[in-house]
Amino acid sequence: MSGSVVTAVTNSFSFSEILPPGHRFWGILEAVEPVGEGLIRARVSGKESLVDESLLEILRPLVGQQVEICHAKGCWAAGRVPA
């Protein structure tokens, strides 16, 4: 294709996906950080997912602990899982 220019579109979310409705994940919360656009990146037991920023204040003090993060029926929830 002579004269064509191909460009790749990238964004800051390329390595994480938004946790889909009806899904949850759990394990040891390793890190949580805001990424913009109303989302935060949560890394739980080596898996990263983007979740709603409303969970940031809930999750920040739980780094290093067992947590569960849920997205169901348009609502987000997170908390510590008792041992």
RODO-2510 file (C-alpha; in nm, 4 decimals, decimal comma):
residues 83
     n   res          X          Y          Z
     1     m     0,0000     0,0000     0,0000
     2     s     0,2231     0,2710    -0,1284
     3     g     0,1743     0,6066     0,0412
     4     s    -0,0444     0,4680     0,3235
     5     v     0,0174     0,5554     0,6845
     6     v    -0,0967     0,3190     0,9566
     7     t    -0,1176     0,4392     1,3142
     8     a    -0,1993     0,2521     1,6311
     9     v    -0,4406     0,3908     1,8849
    10     t    -0,3393     0,3347     2,2451
    11     n    -0,4738     0,4477     2,5790
    12     s    -0,3761     0,4228     2,9433
    13     f    -0,6141     0,1295     2,9921
    14     s    -0,4450    -0,1043     2,7445
    15     f    -0,3348    -0,3564     3,0101
    16     s    -0,6508    -0,3583     3,2212
    17     e    -1,0160    -0,4030     3,1428
    18     i    -1,3157    -0,2630     3,3229
    19     l    -1,4680    -0,5302     3,5435
    20     p    -1,7840    -0,6280     3,3512
    21     p    -2,1292    -0,6193     3,5131
    22     g    -2,2107    -0,9457     3,6862
    23     h    -1,8461    -1,0183     3,7697
    24     r    -1,6328    -1,0129     4,0809
    25     f    -1,2767    -1,0915     4,1759
    26     w    -1,1026    -1,1512     4,5056
    27     g    -0,7637    -1,2111     4,6601
    28     i    -0,4880    -1,0066     4,8196
    29     l    -0,5125    -0,6386     4,7227
    30     e    -0,1623    -0,5490     4,6030
    31     a    -0,2172    -0,1953     4,4713
    32     v    -0,4841     0,0580     4,3871
    33     e    -0,4373     0,3795     4,1876
    34     p    -0,6544     0,6366     4,0111
    35     v    -0,6247     0,6317     3,6316
    36     g    -0,8747     0,9030     3,5400
    37     e    -1,2088     0,9046     3,3616
    38     g    -1,3840     0,7898     3,6811
    39     l    -1,1793     0,4700     3,7122
    40     i    -0,9137     0,3199     3,9363
    41     r    -0,6807     0,0291     3,8667
    42     a    -0,6920    -0,2449     4,1288
    43     r    -0,4329    -0,5238     4,1319
    44     v    -0,5583    -0,8256     4,3252
    45     s    -0,3408    -1,1389     4,3478
    46     g    -0,1611    -1,0462     4,0263
    47     k    -0,4743    -0,9648     3,8246
    48     e    -0,5489    -0,6046     3,7277
    49     s    -0,8917    -0,4649     3,6592
    50     l    -1,0399    -0,1195     3,6246
    51     v    -1,3171    -0,0415     3,8703
    52     d    -1,5279     0,2598     3,9603
    53     e    -1,3459     0,5397     4,1426
    54     s    -1,6106     0,5314     4,4171
    55     l    -1,4190     0,2310     4,5582
    56     l    -1,0905     0,4176     4,6039
    57     e    -1,1447     0,5264     4,9652
    58     i    -1,2727     0,1797     5,0575
    59     l    -0,9778    -0,0007     4,8978
    60     r    -0,6829     0,2245     4,9910
    61     p    -0,6655     0,1138     5,3564
    62     l    -0,7093    -0,2525     5,2539
    63     v    -0,3849    -0,2897     5,0554
    64     g    -0,2187    -0,6118     5,1704
    65     q    -0,5454    -0,7659     5,2856
    66     q    -0,7871    -1,0195     5,1367
    67     v    -1,0614    -0,8291     4,9477
    68     e    -1,3514    -0,8880     4,7125
    69     i    -1,4601    -0,6410     4,4425
    70     c    -1,8008    -0,6779     4,2753
    71     h    -1,9862    -0,5127     3,9880
    72     a    -2,3517    -0,6149     3,9765
    73     k    -2,6758    -0,4558     3,8569
    74     g    -2,5069    -0,1206     3,7976
    75     c    -2,3558    -0,1104     4,1475
    76     w    -1,9975    -0,1424     4,2631
    77     a    -1,8960    -0,2899     4,5989
    78     a    -1,5727    -0,3816     4,7719
    79     g    -1,4612    -0,4897     5,1131
    80     r    -1,2311    -0,7005     5,3255
    81     v    -1,2944    -1,0725     5,3233
    82     p    -1,2813    -1,2171     5,6770
    83     a    -1,0172    -1,4839     5,7298
***
